[in-house]
Amino acid sequence: MKTLHKIKNQRTRPGPLQWIGYSFGRTLPPTMQEWVRNDLTGNRAVPRHLVRSLVPFMPLFALGFLLPGPFVLTGSVVLLGVLLALFYSAAYMEPNRARRLERHGLPADLQNPRTTARIKREKERYEQTHRTQVR
């Protein structure tokens, strides 16, 4: 039994219940820090953020379908709620990402390595272009 408990604590990816808790804002164990880093700064971080941000609203969306009236009307109300949730999720994506990174012991300004390399290349290109024009 002790071995099973030790293996469970050494997981590097969250299970379904841990992921749901994570989507509600819970902090994952330190053994999952690399997974969190990839989740928040990896290549598909934006779609993952949008999906993750909708999970806490699922009970409200389900309740929306219980409203009286034609299905088209209730579906429209739920769709409006989904779009509103996505809008605010996208608007507050950066502060939310920084907070999650800090809560998991990672630097708040951590960025995707591809994005960092692209910004560096653009900065070098800009400096070369404008350095030659000034002379």
N, C-alpha and C positions, 0 to 999 in steps of 0.2 A: 504494500500500500504506500509505503514511503517513497518507493521508486516512481510510482505513478504520479504522486504529488510533485516530485522533483521534475519529471518530464513535462507535466502540465505547466509549471512555472517557467520552463525554458523555451516556450513557444516563441517563434519569431514573427508569427502572423496572428492576428486576432481571429477568434472563432466568431460565428454569427452573432451570438449574444454580446460578445465584447465589441464587435463592430457597431452594433446598434447603440450600445452605451457610448462608444466613441463618437457616433454621429450626434448624440445628445450632449456631448461635451466632456465626457469622462476621460480621464487620463489613462493611457495604457501602461503596462509594466515596462521597465527599462529595457527588457530583452527585446521589445518590439520597436525600439527607437529607430532602427534603420528602416523598418517598414513605414513608420510615421514620416520619416524624412522623404522617402520615395512617394508616399501618398500626397504630401503637401507640396513637394517641389519637383516631382517627376514629370515625364513628358505628357501625361494625361491628367495633370492635377486639376485643371479647370473643370472638365466634365465630371471628375470624381467629386469635386467640391459641390457642384450643382446637384448631383444625385444625393450626396450625403446630407445636404442642407434641406432636402425635401422630406427626409425620413421623419423628423419630429412633427411634421405637419400631417402625416398620413392619417392619424385618428380624426383630425378636423376635416380632411377631405372625405373620409368615409362617412362622417356625420352629415356632410353636405348632401350626400345621396339620399339621406333619410328625410330631407325637406319635402313637404307636400307639393304636388304639382306635376306637370308633365316631365318626362325624363329629359327632354331637351332643355328645359329651364334649369333643372337641378344639375345637369351636366355642364351647362353654361356657368352656373355659380361656382362649381368645383373648378372648372377650367380657369375662371377668373382668379380664383384663389391660388391655383398652381402658378399662373403667370405672375401674380403679385409676389409670391414667395420667391420665384426665380429672379425677379427684378431686384428685390432687396438682397438676396443671396449674392448676386453678381456685384451689386453696389458695395457691399461690405466684405468682399472676398479677401482683400489684402489685410485689413485689420484682423479678421477672423483667422487667417492663415498664420499671421505673426503671433497671435495669442496662443494658438494651438502649438506652434513651434516652441514658444517659451515654456508652456506647461509641460512639455515633454523633454525639457532640458536642452533644447537646440537653439542656436542663435535666431533671433526674430527676423533678421534681414537675410536669411538663407534663401538663395535663389536656385533655379534650375541651372545646372552646369552649362547646358546648351545656350540658354538665355544669356548667362554671364559671358560666355565666349563670343556670342553674337554682338553684344553691347561693346565688348572690348574691341572687336574688329571694326565696328562702325565708328568708334571713337578714334581709333588709329587712322582710319580712312579720312575722317573729318579733319583731323590734325594735319595729315599730309596734304590734303587739298587746300586748306586755308593757310598753311605755312608757305606753300609755294606762291600763293596769290599775294601775300604780304610783302615778299621780297621784291 
